């Protein structure tokens, strides 16, 4: 008799793993990471994984302390006879460095892809930051499934905002934001930015005066420092507009980015649950579940 796939939640992705378990009717696995005083890690998988598809649902934001335990977990599952080891990483880390920007640098997105490809049989992710890499298969040697949050974001907008006006962060986002705009039947524009330094940016919002009664919605794939959103919110507030909504796929929120965004009067911060965070309001599990069930 074929054994049911087994799911392990890693690094805090318990809620998303729970949703996947419930909808796919898979088995919940138990895994423990023990850290010795010198910070070496040993992995113990207490569930039976022999001849089974093993699925790790991993939160990889702030990745460095997590990578070795992740790889050890995958290799431990294989050593115990797992038939297949799948990584579900809704937020795929190490995508930023996709070229040599300065002499002597390494292309870490490719190196990370080599590591994951060596330990896992396939990868499922949501809206990875693809810029110079057009497809993940340019750097990953395993099967990769790239899902998108556009449908879920558009559905949330339709149900919660009666008169939206979408704003993308830069020219690179134009096609992505336009897709969401079309799905939610909303007008959109793209910010014009003048970056003064790493911590200062001047912005303009073309067309905003045409939609004076609409609710501005700032949309970005990754909210990291939040610098652009903070400056955009200041600009919107100076126009005495309807309070804005900020929507992000990946709630990275490095440093004090989240508190800074909350300082804006009445602004709402909404994210997808690709990274566990209090701002999670948009569930992206449906696409993951569908991709996993196709493997059954």
VOPA-213755 format. One record per residue (C-alpha): residue number from 0; residue in three letters; y, x, z. Coordinates in steps of 0.5 Angstrom, whole numbers, plus 500, padded with zeros to 3 digits. Example, Ala and Ser with C-alpha at 12.3 -4.5 7.8 and 13.67 -1.06 7.14 Angstrom:
BEGIN
   num   residu    py    px    pz
     0      ALA   491   525   516
     1      SER   498   527   514
This chain:
BEGIN
   num   residu    py    px    pz
     0      UNK   500   500   500
     1      UNK   507   503   498
     2      UNK   511   504   504
     3      UNK   518   501   505
     4      UNK   524   506   504
     5      UNK   527   509   510
     6      UNK   534   510   512
     7      UNK   538   515   516
     8      UNK   545   514   518
     9      UNK   549   521   519
    10      UNK   555   523   522
    11      UNK   558   516   524
    12      UNK   556   512   518
    13      UNK   552   507   522
    14      UNK   555   501   520
    15      UNK   555   502   513
    16      UNK   547   504   514
    17      UNK   546   497   518
    18      UNK   549   493   512
    19      UNK   545   497   507
    20      UNK   538   496   512
    21      UNK   540   489   513
    22      UNK   541   487   505
    23      UNK   535   492   502
    24      UNK   530   490   508
    25      UNK   529   497   509
    26      UNK   527   501   515
    27      UNK   531   504   520
    28      UNK   530   512   521
    29      UNK   531   516   528
    30      UNK   533   523   527
    31      UNK   536   527   532
    32      UNK   541   534   532
    33      UNK   540   539   538
    34      UNK   546   544   538
    35      UNK   544   550   542
    36      UNK   549   554   546
    37      UNK   551   558   540
    38      UNK   552   552   536
    39      UNK   545   553   532
    40      UNK   542   546   530
    41      UNK   535   544   530
    42      UNK   533   537   527
    43      UNK   528   533   529
    44      UNK   526   527   525
    45      UNK   522   522   529
    46      UNK   520   517   524
    47      UNK   514   517   519
    48      UNK   517   519   512
    49      UNK   511   522   509
    50      UNK   510   519   502
    51      UNK   517   515   503
    52      UNK   523   515   500
    53      UNK   528   517   505
    54      UNK   535   515   504
    55      UNK   541   519   508
    56      UNK   547   515   509
    57      UNK   552   521   511
    58      UNK   560   521   513
    59      UNK   562   527   510
    60      UNK   569   527   511
    61      UNK   571   534   515
    62      UNK   565   537   512
    63      UNK   564   544   515
    64      UNK   561   542   521
    65      UNK   556   537   518
    66      UNK   554   541   512
    67      UNK   548   545   515
    68      UNK   545   540   519
    69      UNK   545   535   513
    70      UNK   541   540   509
    71      UNK   537   542   515
    72      UNK   535   534   515
    73      UNK   534   534   508
    74      UNK   529   540   508
    75      UNK   526   537   514
    76      UNK   524   530   511
    77      UNK   521   534   505
    78      UNK   517   539   510
    79      UNK   514   532   513
    80      UNK   512   530   506
    81      UNK   518   525   504
    82      UNK   517   523   497
    83      UNK   524   523   495
    84      UNK   530   525   499
    85      UNK   537   521   497
    86      UNK   544   522   499
    87      UNK   548   516   500
    88      UNK   555   520   501
    89      UNK   560   514   499
    90      UNK   566   520   500
    91      UNK   564   526   496
    92      UNK   567   532   499
    93      UNK   569   539   496
    94      UNK   571   536   489
    95      UNK   578   539   490
    96      UNK   577   546   488
    97      UNK   575   545   480
    98      UNK   578   551   477
    99      UNK   581   558   479
   100      UNK   588   556   481
   101      UNK   590   563   484
   102      UNK   586   570   482
   103      UNK   580   571   487
   104      UNK   579   564   489
   105      UNK   572   561   488
   106      UNK   570   554   485
   107      UNK   568   551   491
   108      UNK   566   544   488
   109      UNK   561   547   483
   110      UNK   558   551   489
   111      UNK   557   545   494
   112      UNK   554   541   488
   113      UNK   549   547   487
   114      UNK   547   546   495
   115      UNK   546   539   494
   116      UNK   542   539   488
   117      UNK   538   544   491
   118      UNK   536   540   497
   119      UNK   537   533   495
   120      UNK   533   529   489
   121      UNK   539   524   487
   122      UNK   546   522   490
   123      UNK   550   516   490
   124      UNK   557   516   491
   125      UNK   564   512   490
   126      UNK   570   514   486
   127      UNK   569   522   487
   128      UNK   576   525   485
   129      UNK   574   527   478
   130      UNK   580   531   475
   131      UNK   578   537   471
   132      UNK   570   535   472
   133      UNK   570   529   467
   134      UNK   563   527   470
   135      UNK   559   529   476
   136      UNK   553   532   472
   137      UNK   557   537   469
   138      UNK   556   541   476
   139      UNK   550   537   479
   140      UNK   543   538   477
   141      UNK   540   532   480
   142      UNK   541   525   478
   143      UNK   548   522   480
   144      UNK   550   515   481
   145      UNK   558   514   481
   146      UNK   560   507   483
   147      UNK   567   504   483
   148      UNK   571   500   488
   149      UNK   576   497   483
   150      UNK   572   490   484
   151      UNK   572   490   491
   152      UNK   579   492   492
   153      UNK   582   487   487
   154      UNK   578   481   490
   155      UNK   581   483   497
   156      UNK   588   483   493
   157      UNK   586   476   490
   158      UNK   584   473   497
   159      UNK   589   476   501
   160      UNK   596   477   497
   161      UNK   599   471   493
   162      UNK   604   475   489
   163      UNK   602   483   489
   164      UNK   606   488   485
   165      UNK   601   494   485
   166      UNK   604   501   485
   167      UNK   600   508   483
   168      UNK   601   514   486
   169      UNK   602   519   480
   170      UNK   600   519   473
   171      UNK   593   521   474
   172      UNK   592   514   477
   173      UNK   595   510   472
   174      UNK   588   508   468
   175      UNK   585   507   475
   176      UNK   591   502   478
   177      UNK   591   499   471
   178      UNK   584   497   472
   179      UNK   585   494   479
   180      UNK   591   490   476
   181      UNK   588   487   470
   182      UNK   582   485   475
   183      UNK   587   482   480
   184      UNK   592   479   475
   185      UNK   598   483   478
   186      UNK   603   487   475
   187      UNK   603   495   476
   188      UNK   607   501   476
   189      UNK   606   508   477
   190      UNK   611   513   482
   191      UNK   615   518   479
   192      UNK   615   524   484
   193      UNK   619   530   485
   194      UNK   615   535   490
   195      UNK   620   539   494
   196      UNK   615   543   498
   197      UNK   608   542   501
   198      UNK   611   537   506
   199      UNK   617   534   502
   200      UNK   617   529   496
   201      UNK   622   525   493
   202      UNK   620   518   490
   203      UNK   622   513   485
   204      UNK   619   506   483
   205      UNK   620   504   476
   206      UNK   620   497   475
   207      UNK   620   495   483
   208      UNK   627   491   482
   209      UNK   624   486   477
   210      UNK   619   484   482
   211      UNK   623   483   488
   212      UNK   619   477   491
   213      UNK   613   480   490
   214      UNK   609   484   496
   215      UNK   608   492   494
   216      UNK   601   494   494
   217      UNK   601   502   494
   218      UNK   594   504   492
   219      UNK   590   511   492
   220      UNK   583   513   492
   221      UNK   584   518   498
   222      UNK   589   518   503
   223      UNK   589   525   506
   224      UNK   596   527   509
   225      UNK   599   520   507
   226      UNK   606   524   505
   227      UNK   607   520   499
   228      UNK   605   513   502
   229      UNK   610   515   508
   230      UNK   616   517   503
   231      UNK   614   511   499
   232      UNK   614   506   505
   233      UNK   621   509   507
   234      UNK   624   507   500
   235      UNK   621   500   500
   236      UNK   624   499   507
   237      UNK   631   501   504
   238      UNK   631   496   499
   239      UNK   629   490   504
   240      UNK   623   488   501
   241      UNK   617   485   503
   242      UNK   613   489   508
   243      UNK   608   493   503
   244      UNK   601   494   504
   245      UNK   597   501   503
   246      UNK   590   501   500
   247      UNK   586   507   500
   248      UNK   579   508   498
   249      UNK   577   514   502
   250      UNK   580   514   509
   251      UNK   581   521   510
   252      UNK   587   521   514
   253      UNK   588   529   516
   254      UNK   592   530   522
   255      UNK   597   525   524
   256      UNK   597   522   517
   257      UNK   595   515   520
   258      UNK   600   514   526
   259      UNK   605   516   521
   260      UNK   603   511   516
   261      UNK   603   506   522
   262      UNK   610   507   524
   263      UNK   613   504   518
   264      UNK   615   497   520
   265      UNK   610   492   519
   266      UNK   606   496   514
   267      UNK   599   494   513
   268      UNK   594   500   512
   269      UNK   587   497   509
   270      UNK   581   502   507
   271      UNK   574   501   504
   272      UNK   569   503   508
   273      UNK   567   509   505
   274      UNK   569   513   511
   275      UNK   568   510   518
   276      UNK   575   508   520
   277      UNK   579   502   524
   278      UNK   583   501   517
   279      UNK   576   499   514
   280      UNK   577   492   511
   281      UNK   574   492   504
   282      UNK   566   493   504
   283      UNK   563   497   498
   284      UNK   556   497   500
   285      UNK   554   492   495
   286      UNK   554   497   489
   287      UNK   550   502   493
   288      UNK   545   497   495
   289      UNK   544   495   488
   290      UNK   543   502   486
   291      UNK   538   503   491
   292      UNK   534   497   489
   293      UNK   534   499   482
   294      UNK   529   505   485
   295      UNK   524   501   488
